[in-house]
């Protein structure tokens, strides 16, 4: 039998640098997820990416406070700003 989903959390975190500080800590804490378990798993999964690259992630939280997460591709705006060699774009 499948686990019952308690909620979804969508975040954008820099690759290899997830830590319990905001926005990660409060978002996971309100769902009762072990923050350090997520941070370690995310950092392991994104260690092959360039450090600091923004990675969108969707975290599925289950009723037993376990979680799964899916990383998505970095936003196109990141690559455009990098190619144009600009820090901010508007």
C-alpha positions as CSV (number, residue, x, y, z in Angstrom):
1,X,0.0,0.0,0.0
2,X,1.3,3.4,-0.9
3,X,2.1,6.0,1.7
4,X,-0.4,8.8,2.2
5,X,1.0,12.2,1.0
6,X,0.9,15.0,3.6
7,X,2.1,17.8,1.3
8,X,4.4,19.1,-1.3
9,X,7.1,21.7,-0.8
10,X,8.6,23.6,-3.8
11,X,12.0,25.3,-3.2
12,X,14.9,26.6,-5.3
13,X,18.2,25.8,-3.5
14,X,21.8,26.4,-4.6
15,X,23.5,23.1,-5.6
16,X,25.6,21.5,-2.9
17,X,24.8,24.1,-0.3
18,X,21.5,23.2,1.3
19,X,21.6,24.0,5.1
20,X,19.0,24.3,7.8
21,X,18.8,28.1,7.6
22,X,15.9,29.9,5.9
23,X,14.2,29.1,3.5
24,X,14.9,25.4,3.8
25,X,14.6,25.0,7.6
26,X,11.3,26.7,8.2
27,X,9.7,25.1,5.1
28,X,10.6,21.6,6.2
29,X,10.1,22.2,9.9
30,X,6.5,23.0,9.6
31,X,5.9,19.6,8.0
32,X,7.9,17.8,10.6
33,X,10.6,16.6,8.2
34,X,14.1,15.9,9.5
35,X,16.0,18.9,8.1
36,X,19.5,17.5,8.2
37,X,18.5,14.3,6.5
38,X,17.1,16.3,3.6
39,X,20.1,18.6,3.5
40,X,22.6,15.7,3.3
41,X,20.5,13.9,0.7
42,X,20.1,17.0,-1.4
43,X,23.8,17.9,-1.2
44,X,24.8,14.3,-2.2
45,X,22.5,14.4,-5.2
46,X,23.6,17.8,-6.4
47,X,27.4,17.4,-5.9
48,X,27.9,16.9,-9.6
49,X,26.4,20.3,-10.4
50,X,28.3,23.5,-10.4
51,X,28.4,24.9,-6.9
52,X,25.8,27.6,-6.4
53,X,23.7,26.7,-9.4
54,X,20.0,27.2,-8.4
55,X,18.2,23.9,-8.5
56,X,14.4,23.7,-8.3
57,X,13.3,20.9,-6.0
58,X,9.9,19.4,-5.2
59,X,9.7,17.6,-1.9
60,X,6.9,15.1,-1.2
61,X,6.2,14.8,2.5
62,X,4.3,11.7,3.8
63,X,2.2,11.3,6.9
64,X,4.9,9.3,8.7
65,X,7.2,12.4,8.2
66,X,9.4,10.6,5.6
67,X,10.1,12.4,2.3
68,X,11.1,12.0,-1.3
69,X,12.4,14.8,-3.6
70,X,12.8,15.4,-7.3
71,X,15.3,17.8,-8.6
72,X,14.5,19.7,-11.8
73,X,16.7,21.5,-14.4
74,X,18.1,24.9,-13.5
75,X,16.0,27.9,-14.8
76,X,16.9,29.2,-18.3
77,X,17.4,32.6,-16.8
78,X,20.4,31.3,-14.9
79,X,22.1,30.1,-18.1
80,X,21.2,33.4,-19.9
81,X,22.7,35.5,-17.2
82,X,25.8,33.3,-17.2
83,X,26.2,33.5,-20.9
84,X,25.7,37.3,-21.0
85,X,28.1,37.6,-18.0
86,X,25.8,39.7,-15.9
87,X,25.0,39.3,-12.2
88,X,21.4,40.4,-12.3
89,X,18.8,40.8,-15.0
90,X,15.6,42.6,-15.2
